[in-house]
Amino acid sequence: MTRHGKNSTASSVYTYAERQRDKKESKYGLIKARLGADSVNSFDCCALSLQPCKNPVISPEGYIFDKEAIALYFEQQMKNNKRKMKEWEKQVKEMEDLKRKEETNKEIEKKLELFEKSRSKGVESFVKDIPSTSLSKKRKHISVDSDDEEEAKFKKKNLYEEKKNIIDEKERELPSFWVPEMVPEAEKSLLEKPNMKILCPVSNKPLKFKNLLDVIFTEITEGDKNEQHIAGKKIRYMCPITHDLLTNTTKCVYLKTSKHVITKECYDKVIKKDMIDPINNQKMKESDVIELKLGGTGFAATNDLEAQLMTPAMQAG
């Protein structure tokens, strides 16, 4: 081996290959990875369980779900929404109670200030109204009261200055995570009002259970079983009109009138002109047609096969 091979990491330049290797090992920044064919779902499998559907239903966006799996998802999301709403209501109640306490404390402080002012004014007027003969007798009592008030004020002033000094000293100190007494206290983050709508697990759009429609897949007949295996994969369904096999690369549409799944090519060539469902001869509209989402293949031209993971961009040294 040459010296060049031994000193492959001794360069003064931080190369792209070294950056990618360090990013992968230390797990920071945006990490990307290419998905294989085993990581993507087939067109006729449930988008939640990733298994072939027993009772398939379709969403308005064209995603296939198993009825049992999506029902459990709806139940779980409803429970989560109720729990979040209770937590938010509890937070609102606590904030209202805190606000009410602050208002009552302010009112009490105002009343105390008014009382002290009226008390001081009353003493002054009382001293002015006392005749000179009785003033000499009561001077001792007034002087004692005034001395007590001055002592109380002096103590109060000293306490205030001491507290202020302590606060100033704490403000000068920087927060430290490794000293228990100096750990900064994290403020409670306020909860936002939860959205009670249930979102689609794939498209993240609002979804209602009543909008899910039953799907009828046409199984391959005995005459077409010779073409059942294509590229080592088992094909389960076919178009009921043209008997074309339905694969992950076949563009398919769902007909609301007959609940069947056919190829898009058949819809464009046979149905689109007259807009009559050939299975039950019912009149159709464009809104009665839902295009199914394509299944997964191992080719980047058909699917988005790049997965991304967002990790912290900076790390403490």
ZIQUI-V408239 format. One record per backbone hydrogen bond with DSSP energy under -1.0 kcal/mol. CO is the residue of the C=O (numbers start at 0). NH is the residue of the N-H. If there is no record, write none. Layout:
# ZIQUI-V408239
co->CO nh->NH
co->CO nh->NH
This chain:
# ZIQUI-V408239
co->1 nh->5
co->2 nh->6
co->6 nh->9
co->12 nh->14
co->14 nh->18
co->15 nh->19
co->16 nh->20
co->17 nh->21
co->18 nh->22
co->19 nh->23
co->20 nh->24
co->21 nh->25
co->22 nh->26
co->28 nh->310
co->30 nh->308
co->32 nh->306
co->35 nh->38
co->40 nh->295
co->41 nh->44
co->43 nh->52
co->45 nh->49
co->50 nh->45
co->54 nh->66
co->55 nh->214
co->56 nh->64
co->57 nh->212
co->58 nh->61
co->61 nh->292
co->62 nh->58
co->63 nh->46
co->64 nh->56
co->65 nh->69
co->66 nh->70
co->67 nh->71
co->68 nh->72
co->69 nh->73
co->70 nh->74
co->71 nh->75
co->72 nh->76
co->73 nh->77
co->74 nh->78
co->75 nh->79
co->76 nh->80
co->77 nh->81
co->78 nh->82
co->79 nh->83
co->80 nh->84
co->81 nh->85
co->82 nh->86
co->83 nh->87
co->84 nh->88
co->85 nh->89
co->86 nh->90
co->87 nh->91
co->88 nh->92
co->89 nh->93
co->90 nh->94
co->91 nh->95
co->92 nh->96
co->93 nh->97
co->94 nh->98
co->95 nh->99
co->96 nh->100
co->97 nh->101
co->98 nh->102
co->99 nh->103
co->100 nh->104
co->101 nh->105
co->102 nh->106
co->103 nh->107
co->104 nh->108
co->105 nh->109
co->106 nh->110
co->107 nh->111
co->108 nh->112
co->109 nh->113
co->110 nh->114
co->111 nh->115
co->112 nh->116
co->113 nh->117
co->114 nh->118
co->115 nh->119
co->116 nh->120
co->117 nh->121
co->118 nh->122
co->119 nh->123
co->120 nh->124
co->121 nh->125
co->122 nh->126
co->123 nh->127
co->124 nh->128
co->130 nh->134
co->131 nh->135
co->133 nh->137
co->137 nh->141
co->138 nh->142
co->139 nh->143
co->140 nh->144
co->141 nh->145
co->142 nh->146
co->143 nh->147
co->144 nh->148
co->145 nh->149
co->146 nh->150
co->147 nh->151
co->148 nh->152
co->149 nh->153
co->150 nh->154
co->151 nh->155
co->152 nh->156
co->153 nh->157
co->154 nh->158
co->155 nh->159
co->156 nh->160
co->157 nh->161
co->158 nh->162
co->159 nh->163
co->160 nh->164
co->161 nh->165
co->162 nh->166
co->163 nh->167
co->164 nh->168
co->165 nh->169
co->166 nh->170
co->167 nh->171
co->168 nh->172
co->178 nh->181
co->181 nh->175
co->197 nh->206
co->199 nh->203
co->204 nh->199
co->208 nh->211
co->212 nh->57
co->215 nh->260
co->217 nh->237
co->221 nh->224
co->223 nh->226
co->224 nh->227
co->227 nh->234
co->229 nh->232
co->232 nh->229
co->235 nh->219
co->236 nh->245
co->238 nh->242
co->243 nh->238
co->250 nh->263
co->251 nh->291
co->252 nh->261
co->253 nh->289
co->254 nh->258
co->258 nh->215
co->259 nh->254
co->261 nh->252
co->262 nh->266
co->263 nh->267
co->264 nh->268
co->265 nh->269
co->266 nh->271
co->270 nh->274
co->274 nh->283
co->276 nh->280
co->281 nh->276
co->284 nh->287
co->285 nh->288
co->287 nh->255
co->289 nh->253
co->298 nh->302
co->302 nh->304
co->304 nh->34
co->306 nh->32
co->308 nh->30
co->311 nh->28
